[in-house]
Amino acid sequence: MTDTRITDFADHDLVAGHRFDRQVRYELRPVHAPDGSVAEGLYQAWITLDNVTQHNSYTTDMAKDVIHAFRAASSARDVVAVVFTGAGEAAFCTGGNTKEYAEYYAGRPEEYAQYMRIFNDMVSTILLCDKPVICRVNGMRIAGGQEIGMACDFSVASDLARFGQAGPKHGSAPDGGSTDFLPLFVGIEQAMVNGSLCEMWSAHTAQRLGLLTEVVPALKVDGAFVPNPLVETDRWVDQGRVVFGEPKEGAALAEGKALLRRGVVDLTLLDRAVDAMVTKMLMTMPGCLTKTLQSLRKHKLEHWDRNKESNRAWLALNMMNEGRTGFRAFNEGPRGRREPNYILLRQKLARGESWGPELIESVLPKAASGAEPG
């Protein structure tokens, strides 16, 4: 019988031998068969954002490496699925790096437009990956982190994770994917709440609303896993209102915080759930699985491709005023006071004052002494 195997593969990577040394890790991990044995020669590709000190917010260079990583995983013949996650226990990703935004891109719309080209390509590369993509949500998934998370096919989360947007509070709009994707996941009303009011959702609330595939406990107290003690995890109704997943209040919240301090974060169950999902993907026809994903992703891509360029242009121009103000406030403001004076800003604009350095400086948060922070 003639051997039809290819022994000299063509290289389809964008950059041959690319090194991932910019706070993005790319590694191959084993895939397990249903009986627990290792499926020899097959892997799950883990792409990890590693900027722990800044809650895994992505810099320009990190966004470039995410693109390289997804392209590498997409074309790898031995990769069954991609796991996209963050380092540590606190955050998957909290969006773009506000320090870089405030200190380089603020006031430079042409530069920010080029950055947004890279960001848009990052989202598109996730949506076009030839392999199924699991977002392993190990902590906060906020702002741009929420957007790149929703670009994934599945999301498995620690129940300590929080989900939401931050743009309207910090000088932007969630136009890097959330205004396209959120209504598809949770419906228009809840998308309005999450996108515009910037209120955070617990993992339990996010799952109840349709944002997540699976949620698992991550807090261990006295050797046993317990549900997130800061939110209501019993399904009950108060005056006709479902409160499952909503934050606790009063004495219940104080007790929950005390329990949280006693425990330790353990992501073992999260890793098991992700591994089990990869096993389910292993047990499918690869071509049929890819085609199914591509067909289902069209609903996201329809909105994303229609809006991404006009959104990019608006976000770039916004760096001259509200973006410049909001990101500087977050970067320069004292701890606990990293938002501009919204009321004063609205009052000044209502009086007809023009955007400019004087207006921006007047609404930035000040240090306790009254001097400019930073």
Stockholm file with secondary structure:
# STOCKHOLM 1.0

chainA/1-374         MTDTRITDFADHDLVAGHRFDRQVRYELRPVHAPDGSVAEGLYQAWITLDNVTQHNSYTTDMAKDVIHAFRAASSARDVVAVVFTGAGEAAFCTGGNTKEYAEYYAGRPEEYAQYMRIFNDMVSTILLCDKPVICRVNGMRIAGGQEIGMACDFSVASDLARFGQAGPKHGSAPDGGSTDFLPLFVGIEQAMVNGSLCEMWSAHTAQRLGLLTEVVPALKVDGAFVPNPLVETDRWVDQGRVVFGEPKEGAALAEGKALLRRGVVDLTLLDRAVDAMVTKMLMTMPGCLTKTLQSLRKHKLEHWDRNKESNRAWLALNMMNEGRTGFRAFNEGPRGRREPNYILLRQKLARGESWGPELIESVLPKAASGAEPG
#=GR chainA/1-374 SS CCCCCCSSCCCCCSSTTCCCCSSEEEEEEEEECTTSCEEEEEEEEEEEECCGGGTTCBCHHHHHHHHHHHHHHHHCTTEEEEEEEESSSSEEECSBCHHHIIIIITTCHHHHHHHHHHHHHHHHHHHTCSSCEEEEECSEEETHHHHHHHTSSEEEEETTCEEECCHHHHTCCSTTTHHHHHHHHHCHHHHHHHHHSCCCEEHHHHHHTTCCSEEECCEEETTEEECCTTBCCSCCEETTEECTTCBCCHHHHHHHHHHHHHSEECCHHHHHHHHHHHHHHHTSCHHHHHHHHHHHHHHHHHHHHHHHHHHHHHHHHHTTTHHHHHHHHHHHSCTTCCSCCHHHHHHHHHTTCCCSHHHHHHHSCCCTTSSCCC
#=GC SS_cons         CCCCCCSSCCCCCSSTTCCCCSSEEEEEEEEECTTSCEEEEEEEEEEEECCGGGTTCBCHHHHHHHHHHHHHHHHCTTEEEEEEEESSSSEEECSBCHHHIIIIITTCHHHHHHHHHHHHHHHHHHHTCSSCEEEEECSEEETHHHHHHHTSSEEEEETTCEEECCHHHHTCCSTTTHHHHHHHHHCHHHHHHHHHSCCCEEHHHHHHTTCCSEEECCEEETTEEECCTTBCCSCCEETTEECTTCBCCHHHHHHHHHHHHHSEECCHHHHHHHHHHHHHHHTSCHHHHHHHHHHHHHHHHHHHHHHHHHHHHHHHHHTTTHHHHHHHHHHHSCTTCCSCCHHHHHHHHHTTCCCSHHHHHHHSCCCTTSSCCC
//
